[in-house]
């Protein structure tokens, strides 16, 4: 029976780990991030991967930093056949990557070499890509740069956001991994080096990038809102306060108003001028200190005539 060390942290990783538990392979250890405080009450909460692993008799490791740790030495001593990672969240030392007989492989949510880095799903949606996918590759010290073992694509629809795509890609990654592992173990696989001339990166979203730039077109802004929903959530400034934007769609309307101006409103949405004369219809938003709400609820509690004179910044 082949022995596997699994390393992952968020919900994306859970179906992949579950498939390994349900397989003919033996999961000999699970490595995940430490428990973290969550919510306003800062309740110490285990990551989703740990919650699943606790249902099984398997050692769980949660080093704050794996490099040079006692946990790393213990993992190497287990003599696994392969390490499987999926959104673990730390760089792995070369010594650990090369310790298993079949090295370490990663389930990455993009069509490499496109979107190396920590936010590939966000960037695929923000950039208006029509498809994304999963790549399974050997892990190297350089981020997401290893040879690709297998790859599969999936469409991005106009209604998809980060959550829906994470769910789809997690399932896709699970299935692709379970098809790839047998060929990896028998040597019936042909790794493909990545084309360095086609490499793009998807670093974690910064606080500055969360803010909407109204000079972009309505379509670009709508993509940005979907590409940051449900986290970290794009925002604009309205009447001097941060206002999160949850749902918005481009319209066919054109305008000569300054980007960020509120051109009009009705029970279906607030219409905002964007770059190149385009118009965006905002249908769900979240004013500072309040819950996410529909436009109807927002209109009932705000003086739109006054807000329209101010507009979005």
Buried (B, 14 or more C-beta within 10 A) or exposed (E): EBBBBBBBBBBBBBBBBBBBBEBEBBBBBBBBBEEEEEEEEEEEEBBBBBEBBEEEEBBBBBBEEBEEBEBBEEBBEBEBBBBBBBBBBBBBBEEBBBBBEBBBBBBBBBBBBBBBBBBBBBBBBBBBBEEBBBBBBBBBEEEBBBBBBBBBEBEBEEEBBBBBBBBBBBBBBBBBBBEBBBEBBEEEBEBBEBEEEEBBBBEEBEEEBBBBBBEBBBBBBBBBBBBBBEEBBBBBBBBEEBBBBBBBBBBEBEBEBEBBBBBBBEEEBBBBBBBEBBBBBBBBBBBEEEEBBBBEBBBEEBEEEEBBEBBBE
